[in-house]
Amino acid sequence: MTAGEPSGSRVHEDPDLFREAVNFTAAETAFAPRLIEKDYFCTVLLEYLEAADEALVFKGGTCLAKVHAGFYRLSEDLDFVIPMPTDASRAERSARMAGMKKALAALARHLPAFRIVQPLTGANSSTQYIAAIGYTSQLSRQEDTIAIEVGLREPLLTPVLSGVAETILLDPVSGQPLVQPSTVRCMSRTEAFAEKFRAALSRREVAIRDFFDIDYAVRRLDLQPHDVELVRLVRRKLAVPGHVPVDVSEPRLAALRQQLEPQLKPVLRASDFAEFDLERAFGTVAEMATKIV
């Protein structure tokens, strides 16, 4: 697919097949139908944006799930980075967003299923851009949204990876993936988890998903929190200007406890939620804090 062309994922244009596939996938995977549908539309949007702007590098929890770690949870947003020197000017950062702005301006023309709910808006001296894309659910007929965030505050610390992004939607006849995998420019696995640790340690508004992702990776994906390279990357990530100090305090843990039921449980399978131990996860993050000082 060349820049600006529509995505190759068009299963949603056959509503009956799409709904049947979502319901079949829900029965097979135990994920909520709404999240399966959103994962599909995230793929459609991801393919379009990466084809339209070669500066974008896929990152974050959705990247971990789709590229690096299998579908241990389903996300509701798309995070990207456009690598930039930390001392880049506001004008330089803004200029690097030209491709993304052009892609979103043409989105509805190429993919009529989407519409702009929140226009692309810069913040923090153009180190961050945020938008929200809406679509009508084929299940509920209500509007749902996909949040998009693009960071331009720092360079990458590892080479960009050409990764294979999967979509969880299954063919109700064959049981095989209904959407072909797509090749995307993405952050390396080690750097992606280094960013997870940074977020868990210093995100201004602490998020339970960061701790779940780390805990799951340690238990199921052979992530080694003591790995020298991982610790080095976390330390360098935290040294980027603009980040708040590391916080592994009891009030931060208490805030996380309040997020378990309303924020984490709805996006997990029941078995994965039951296996999650917040105190264990917090301990892993707190131990990392002792290594990066």
N, C-alpha and C positions, 0 to 999 in steps of 0.2 A: 504494500500500500504506500503510495507516495503522499507527500505532505499535502494536507487539505482534502484528501479523498475521504469518503465515508468509511466508517468501520465495517469490517467484514462480518461482524456478529449481528445477524438480523433475525434471530429466532423470534424475537418479540413481535415481528410483523405477521406471524401466524398465531393469533391469540389463543386458539384452542390448544394447539401443540404446546405453546409456552406454558399455559396454566397446568396442563397435564404433566409436563416435565417438572415444573416446580413442585407440584404435589407429590410426584413420584420421588423426587430427590429428598423432600422432607421426610417421607416415610423411610427412605434408605439411610439417611444420614443423621436423623433426629434434630436437625437444625430447623428453626422456625421458617415457614414459607416466605415471610416478608424479608428475612435476611438473605435467603437464597435468591430471591428476585433482585434485591439490591446488589448482591455480589455480581450478578449478571450485568446489570446496568453499569456497575463500576468498570467491568471489563470493556463494555462498548465505549464508555467515555475515555478510559485509559488508552485504548487503541487509537482513538481519534486524536487525543492530545499529544501523544508521543509521536505520531506521524506528522503532526502539524508543526511541532516545535522541537527541534533536535537538541535544544539546550536543556530540556527537562530530564531529570534523573528521578526515577520512582524510588520512594523510601517509605518508612513508617510501618505501622502494624499491618496495613493492607498488603504492602509489599512482602512482609514476612510471611503472611498467610498464603498469598498467591504464588510466590516465587520460591521462598527459602524453606518453608516449614510445613507445608501441607495445611489443610483447612482445620486448624485447631480452634479457631474462632472466626466469625465473619464480621468484617468491619463495615463502617458506614461512611467512610471518607477516602479521599485520595490525597496523599502527601507527596510533594516533589521538592527537589532542591535544584537550584541553578547555581553551580559552584562559583563563588566569588571570593576575592581577597577580602580579609576582614577590614582593610582600610579603604575599600572601594567607596567612591562618592555616591551620594544619593542619585545623582544624574546617571551615573554608570549603571547602577542597579536598575533604575527605571528603564533605561534603554534596553537592558537584557530581557525585559518583559514584553517587548514588542511582539514577538511571535505568539506568546500566550494570549495577549490581548486580541490579536488578529484571529486566532483560532476560536476564541469564545464569541467574538462578534459574528463569526460565520457558522456557529454551532447549529442553530435551529435550521439553517438552510441545508446543511449536510445531514443532520440527524433530527428530524422533526419531532421525535419522541421527547426531546429535551427542550427546556426553556431556562433562561437566566432568572433566578429568583433573587439573588443578591449579586449585583455587578462586582466585577473584580476590583478590589479596593486595596490600596497600599497602606501599610502601617509601619510604625517604628523606623522612620527615615527610609522607607522603601526596602527594609530588610525582610519584609513579610507581605505577601499578598493573599487575600482570602476572597473566595467566591462561593456561591451556593447554586447548584443546578437542580432544577425540579423535573420530575416526570410523573405521569399518572400511573399508579399501580394497576397492573392488569388483574390483580387479585381483588383488591378492595375498591378500585376505581377512585381512590383518594390520592391526593398529591403526596409524594415523598420527595426527599431531597438528598443530594450527595454534596458534602462539603469538600471544597478544594482548597488546599493551602500550598503555597510555594514559598520556600525560604531562600533568601539571597544573602545570608549573613556571613558565610564562611566557605572555605574550600573543602573538597572531599579529602580524606586522609588515606583512602585506598582507591585503586583504579575502578572506574565505572565498569560494571559487569553487564554483559549481554545475557539477561536471564529469560527464563521461560515462564510466563504468567499463565496459570491455570484458572479455569472457571468451574465452580462446583456443580453446575447444572448438568443433570444426567438425562440421557435418552431413555424415555419410558419403555421402549421396545428392547433395545440392546443392553441397557444398563451402563453403557459407556458414556464418557463425556460428550455432551451435545455440542459444545463450542470448542473449536480447535485452539490449542495453546497458541499464544502470541509471544513473539520475541520483544522484550522491552529493555531499555537502558535503565539499570537500577543500581542501587547501593549494594556493596558487598554484604554478605551475611554477618561477618564479624563487625563491620562498622555499623550496620543496622542495630545489632544488639548493644554496641557501645552507646548508641544514641538512646536506646531504651533505658540503659542504666543512668545516663545523664538525666533523662526525663524523670525517672523515679527518684533520683537524688535531689533534683533542683527545680523541677517544674513549679512555677508559681502556684498554680491550682493543681494540686496533686490529683493523679488519675489512677484509679484502681486497675485499669487495663495494662498499664506499664508493669505493675507488679505481677499480674497474672501471666503476661507474656514471658517475663523472666523466669518465673517459677516453672512454667510449663516447659520452657526450653531446657532448663537444668534437669528436669525429671525425665523428659521424653526425647529431647533432641541432642543430648550429649553436649550441651553448652557448659564450658568449664569456666566458672567465675574467677578461678585463680590463674587462668591463662595469661602469660606475661604480655602478649600482644594485645589482648582485650583490655587489660588494665591500663596499658600505655595509651590506647585509643580513648578510653574513658577519661583519663587524666587530661589529654589534649583537648577533648571535647569541652570539658569543664573550664578550660583556660580561655576559651573564646570570649571576647569582651561582651558584656551585657547579660551574663547569666548570674542568677542570684546564688548565694552561698548554699552549700550542701546542707540538707535538712533531713535528719533521721530521728527527729524528736518524737516524744510520745504524743503530742498534739497532732502531728502529721499522721501517725498510725491511727489515732482516734478518728480523724477525718476519713481515712480509708475505710474503716469499719462501717461508716455511715453510707458508703457507696456500694457495699456488697450486694444487697438485694435490689436496689433500684437501678443501678448502672451496669453491674457485671452479670448478674443472673440472666437478664433478658437476652444477652448476646451469646450465651454458652449453651452447650448441651448439658442436660441435667447431670450426667456422669462426670463431666469435666468440672462443673461447678462444685459438685460434692467432693472432688479430689483436691480442690484448691485450699491451701492453708495460708491465710494471710500472714500470720505470725512467722511462718517459715519463709515466705517470700520477703517479708520485711527484713528478716535476719540476713538473708542473702544480700540484699541491697545495703544494709548497714555494714556488713563485712567488707563490701566493695569500698565503702566510704573510708574505712581504715587503711586501705591500700593506696589510695590516690592522694593522700595528704603528703 
